[in-house]
Amino acid sequence: MTSLVIGATGKVGRHVAVQLSERGRPVRALARRPEQAQLPGEIEVVPGDLSDLDSLRAALKEVESVFLMWPLISGDPAEAIAGTIAQSARRLVLLSSAAAQNGGDPGNVISQVHLAVEKAIERTSLEWTFLQPHGFAANTLSWAPQIRKDGVVRGAYGSMHSTLIHEADMAAVAVAALTAEGHVGAKYDLTGPAALTQVEQVRVIGEVIGRATRWEEVSREAAREMLLERIPAKYADAMLDAYASLAGREPDQPTTTVEEVTGVPARTYAQWVADHAAEFAGR
Ligand SMILES: NC(=O)c1ccc[n+]([C@@H]2O[C@H](COP(=O)([O-])OP(=O)(O)OC[C@H]3O[C@@H](n4cnc5c(N)ncnc54)[C@H](OP(=O)(O)O)[C@@H]3O)[C@@H](O)[C@H]2O)c1
């Protein structure tokens, strides 16, 4: 009955591993550097890398279900990875993306990678469930250095709404799909409970940590330069294109999928900020 969590040191995977373990399930975590994994002692941490199928095969021994997130920049290895998982496990929950919905956007590299991974999994015999989240609340952690410095967040498209979702809620949906019946073949459209503009998100951070914060609009070029310090150009451009199109239209309606699957309403953005207050406040 062991579950293998791939990406167990990441934002969502860590919560998946911990929540499964708290339910008394045997959990194995795949990590490239197990000595740095910092997971609770009950969780077995094994060395492995998705780019090394032998290490994946070894980690899959006696595994019944798998949580997979896709950290690779291409979808090309998905066929081999999904096939390897299908040789051992019965069930798989994939952390995919809302960008894969409706055939994805042919011009968006992130969308096409997620779509390729979903299609490869669909071709296996695995009992799969896909999580298709919209923006992660954790994306706003990139603002933490600016918030700590002077409370001013500089970026483009401040009027863009997003329905930011807490990583623990995505994990709770994954755990339900891994441990209960009724989720096979589902593609879950996951959001937080409300649509907030970037300007409003910065205001919420200030309210929760008790400091003056504000958004300062900069040009797309200036925002791109800042993004390039963190991510490759093709991702920065794809992200800014998505922001531009979202800024120009009505906010997406939040979904109620988290509550429907877990029985508990999705956490608010303010709750997420409270859970990460130390990172924003630096104390
Ligand atoms: N951010 C968003 O708004 C958003 C929205 C929708 C979907 N998504 C998708 O959600 C996923 C999560 O992305 P993230 O950047 O937030 O991840 P993350 O939390 O930073 O986690 C990355 C994880 O991947 C693992 N990893 C990296 N390379 C690996 C490899 N070669 N083999 C095995 N494990 C490897 C890392 O483990 P170690 O380094 O410890 O080995 C770590 O646990 C992505 O697929 C993203 O596209 C994101």
The ligand as an SDF file (V2000), in Angstrom:
LIG
                    3D

 48 52  0  0  0  0  0  0  0  0999 V2000
    3.3110   27.9420  -10.1100 N   0  0  0  0  0  0  0  0  0  0  0  0
    2.1040   27.8930  -10.6330 C   0  0  0  0  0  0  0  0  0  0  0  0
    1.3050   28.8370  -10.5780 O   0  0  0  0  0  0  0  0  0  0  0  0
    1.6680   26.6150  -11.2920 C   0  0  0  0  0  0  0  0  0  0  0  0
    0.3720   26.5320  -11.7870 C   0  0  0  0  0  0  0  0  0  0  0  0
   -0.0400   25.3420  -12.3710 C   0  0  0  0  0  0  0  0  0  0  0  0
    0.8500   24.2720  -12.4560 C   0  0  0  0  0  0  0  0  0  0  0  0
    2.1160   24.3950  -11.9800 N   0  0  0  0  0  0  0  0  0  0  0  0
    3.0160   23.2360  -12.0910 C   0  0  0  0  0  0  0  0  0  0  0  0
    3.2520   22.6910  -10.8060 O   0  0  0  0  0  0  0  0  0  0  0  0
    4.5110   22.0350  -10.7890 C   0  0  0  0  0  0  0  0  0  0  0  0
    5.2490   22.4840   -9.5490 C   0  0  0  0  0  0  0  0  0  0  0  0
    6.2740   23.3550   -9.8990 O   0  0  0  0  0  0  0  0  0  0  0  0
    7.1650   24.1090   -8.8540 P   0  0  0  0  0  0  0  0  0  0  0  0
    8.1730   24.8310   -9.6540 O   0  0  0  0  0  0  0  0  0  0  0  0
    6.3230   24.8720   -7.9160 O   0  0  0  0  0  0  0  0  0  0  0  0
    7.8660   22.9030   -8.1050 O   0  0  0  0  0  0  0  0  0  0  0  0
    8.5940   22.9220   -6.7190 P   0  0  0  0  0  0  0  0  0  0  0  0
    7.6590   23.0470   -5.6220 O   0  0  0  0  0  0  0  0  0  0  0  0
    9.7110   23.9140   -6.7730 O   0  0  0  0  0  0  0  0  0  0  0  0
    9.1960   21.4500   -6.6620 O   0  0  0  0  0  0  0  0  0  0  0  0
   10.1460   20.9590   -7.5180 C   0  0  0  0  0  0  0  0  0  0  0  0
   10.3460   19.5000   -7.1120 C   0  0  0  0  0  0  0  0  0  0  0  0
   10.8350   18.7870   -8.2250 O   0  0  0  0  0  0  0  0  0  0  0  0
   11.8520   17.9340   -7.7880 C   0  0  0  0  0  0  0  0  0  0  0  0
   12.7140   17.6620   -8.9240 N   0  0  0  0  0  0  0  0  0  0  0  0
   13.3470   18.5730   -9.7090 C   0  0  0  0  0  0  0  0  0  0  0  0
   13.9970   17.9330  -10.7020 N   0  0  0  0  0  0  0  0  0  0  0  0
   13.7740   16.6090  -10.5240 C   0  0  0  0  0  0  0  0  0  0  0  0
   14.1880   15.4400  -11.2210 C   0  0  0  0  0  0  0  0  0  0  0  0
   14.9730   15.5130  -12.3040 N   0  0  0  0  0  0  0  0  0  0  0  0
   13.7660   14.2380  -10.7730 N   0  0  0  0  0  0  0  0  0  0  0  0
   12.9800   14.1480   -9.6740 C   0  0  0  0  0  0  0  0  0  0  0  0
   12.5610   15.2100   -8.9750 N   0  0  0  0  0  0  0  0  0  0  0  0
   12.9600   16.4210   -9.3970 C   0  0  0  0  0  0  0  0  0  0  0  0
   12.5190   18.6760   -6.6690 C   0  0  0  0  0  0  0  0  0  0  0  0
   13.1240   17.7440   -5.8340 O   0  0  0  0  0  0  0  0  0  0  0  0
   14.6710   17.7200   -5.3790 P   0  0  0  0  0  0  0  0  0  0  0  0
   15.3040   18.9750   -5.9410 O   0  0  0  0  0  0  0  0  0  0  0  0
   14.6260   17.6920   -3.9040 O   0  0  0  0  0  0  0  0  0  0  0  0
   15.1900   16.4550   -5.9440 O   0  0  0  0  0  0  0  0  0  0  0  0
   11.3100   19.3130   -5.9730 C   0  0  0  0  0  0  0  0  0  0  0  0
   10.7530   18.4160   -5.0490 O   0  0  0  0  0  0  0  0  0  0  0  0
    5.1720   22.3380  -12.1370 C   0  0  0  0  0  0  0  0  0  0  0  0
    4.9950   21.2790  -13.0150 O   0  0  0  0  0  0  0  0  0  0  0  0
    4.4010   23.5770  -12.6100 C   0  0  0  0  0  0  0  0  0  0  0  0
    4.3960   23.7410  -14.0080 O   0  0  0  0  0  0  0  0  0  0  0  0
    2.5330   25.5290  -11.3970 C   0  0  0  0  0  0  0  0  0  0  0  0
  1  2  1  0
  2  3  2  0
  2  4  1  0
  4  5  1  0
  4 48  2  0
  5  6  2  0
  6  7  1  0
  7  8  2  0
  8  9  1  0
  8 48  1  0
  9 10  1  0
  9 46  1  0
 10 11  1  0
 11 12  1  0
 11 44  1  0
 12 13  1  0
 13 14  1  0
 14 15  2  0
 14 16  1  0
 14 17  1  0
 17 18  1  0
 18 19  2  0
 18 20  1  0
 18 21  1  0
 21 22  1  0
 22 23  1  0
 23 24  1  0
 23 42  1  0
 24 25  1  0
 25 26  1  0
 25 36  1  0
 26 27  1  0
 26 35  1  0
 27 28  2  0
 28 29  1  0
 29 30  1  0
 29 35  2  0
 30 31  1  0
 30 32  2  0
 32 33  1  0
 33 34  2  0
 34 35  1  0
 36 37  1  0
 36 42  1  0
 37 38  1  0
 38 39  2  0
 38 40  1  0
 38 41  1  0
 42 43  1  0
 44 45  1  0
 44 46  1  0
 46 47  1  0
M  CHG  2   8   1  16  -1
M  END
$$$$
